[in-house]
């Protein structure tokens, strides 16, 4: 047994945990750079929380996924206003932005110095400034991941800035903040979380630590995702899906993902479709092709056994076949009204470019089996309509 596992130092989880913000940030600094999405606050009284903490703050609203331009602007605003710590309140885009801003506060140079693929890829030298991550969706698990995904539009790429030194100082997960999510966003983000724990479980980089976490999360997602979609006020199910998202972030940070997310990054950089929707549209196609490839080329490997474990868990049937498991996901996607790639605006003519871009991603490299171009194209065709 051998593994290397890292995550945030402190996790505060549970209903009304948002009330603990003043205590948590007490020693963080004098002035907060509060990054949020315009819809993220819900019932949060930021004024009251910051007044209780006796902290100055400025608010910076984030729209859409982080890009090179938006990140550079956010870093400048934080610096110009002499902020010395960060609070991110929102979905994955907000939390990723917060991680980069907090990291650039304590590290010299420009953003491009630290970006993978398109930048210099220099290592982060210093731990990020104090950063409190508060998710308002149950999807990306970004509150416990050590990277931020940044869109580079002119190159049609999404790249990462990555380091364990980017991990938030504290992650605070309050399920009540997700109660106002509409069904469509609940479905997309919930499927993202579900897929993350499954892909991490079958990843070539999976280990005993991440496996133990993913198994529990897969069981919970199979039960509670539908419930949160149809009954958004169900606090128990909202709480369980927040837990799934949290575990997904921990798992992907330590064992990687797979072809679904490899494709999602490439597709999102070209078409700017919602990340969770793209992932959800691909999941059954990826499962079909992965299982078929494993049966042909690695029938005695651990990954095929793990897929069988997944299908038994989600169907609650110890004799479930691969066909049963894939049909379960087809039914789930239908129940959640998951769109096809065609409905998301993806063009067939772009399939070769999507395949080319996806093959360069770290997620695709963690897929349980190396897929050839024909198999990658088959996935896109299956998911198209």
PyMOL commands that set and color helices and strands:
alter all, ss='L'
color gray80, all
select helices_A, chain A and resi 17-24+46-53+68-80+92-106+111-113+142-144+153-155+164-166+175-178+183-202+208-230+235-255+259-271+275-297+302-315+322-335+348-358+362-365+373-384
alter helices_A, ss='H'
color red, helices_A
select strands_A, chain A and resi 10-13+31-37+56-62+85-90+131-135+147-152+157-162+170-173
alter strands_A, ss='S'
color yellow, strands_A
deselect
rebuild
show_as cartoon
